[in-house]
Structures are given as structure tokens and as C-alpha cells.
Amino acid sequence: MDLQKKYKDELVKKLEKDLGINNPMAVPHLEKIVLNMGVKDAVSDKKIIEKMSVALGQITGQKAKMTRARKAIAGFKIRQGDIIGMMVTLRGKRMYQFYDRLVRIVLPRLKDFRGVPRGSFDGKGNYTLGFHEYSTFPEIDPASVERLQGMEMIFVTSAADNAQGFALLEAMGMPFAKEKAGR
């Protein structure tokens, strides 16, 4: 059963009961997942942007949009308008497939994985998760990776607050780290 169908058939009823919501339309849902990759030496070497764009495309199944510098920063040798990274916004079926793959395959493959941090919510129910390297995704051949490149994922939800966002992501299978005793 795919995650989108499971959400509609089972998780809405469970979240409705757990969160004390009477209207099924008011139950929080995942709106989009935004993947962002800032490329370190993008200004000095244009080939790096192309390689990372291909990698992000393989991971998401969608073409990456280039992001440009909003203002010039002399210390980083960046001019306004320079390409400094890329992003992909996933919605609908692709978003649920990506989330399912992330939770079931990618996160368990991480070395010394004990769960994702609980404190990365923004106050409005959205969650941010950072990766040190993108090569943990099964679509990427580890032999083809020349340099480590981090990425960030933002899970945008319709939740009213962090508690609802946490309940939603946990119900959808996000492996949060266990809370430490004494906290």
C-alpha cells in the first residue's frame, strides 16, 4: 500500500482521534517537500553545478531549479545573480513516494543512525532535516561521488503548531530520536 493511500484511509482517522480534531479536513497533512542544495564552489567551477543538478534529479525524479545569489558577498567571491545552488519542490504522488523511500530506505542506511532530531520544527509545524552527504540515497552510485555535498529537506505541513506537525510526521513513519531521560 502506498503512503498516500495509507494516509487517506488510515492515518486521517488515527490523527483525528489522537489530536482531538472533529473535522477530517482539519487534520494536518504534508503539503510539499523542498530539497535545497547549496553548492560550495559553484562560482569557481561550473561543472560542479551540473553534476549536483543531475544527482538531485536522480534522487527526486524531477529537474532541479537553479538558485541565484540575491546580493553580492565579497568575502565569498559571490556576485549578485551567480548560481550558488539548486532546489526541487515535490508535491502530490512524487512527494509521498520520496517520503516513503526516505523513511524506509535512506534513513536506516545512515551510519550510527538513532533517529532524526526532534527539535528541528519551526513553530508552525514544518520540519527541516539536513544531510551531510547525498550519497546515502540508493539512486546515487557511491563510486561516482567525487566530493561530499550536503543537502537540506523541508517538510511543509498544514499543521497549526509543532505538536501537530510532530504527530503527523511520526504517524507517517518518521523515525524520531528517543527523548533523553531527565528532560
Secondary structure, DSSP 8 states (H G I E B T S, - for coil): --HHHHIIIIIHHHHHHHHT-S-GGGS--EEEEEEEEE-TTTTT-HHHHHHHHHHHHHHHSS--EEEE-SS-BGGGTB-TT-EEEEEEEE-HHHHHHHHHHIIIIIHHHSTT---B-TT-B-SSS-EEEEES-GGGSTTS-GGG--S---EEEEEEE--SSHHHHHHHHHHTT--B----TT-
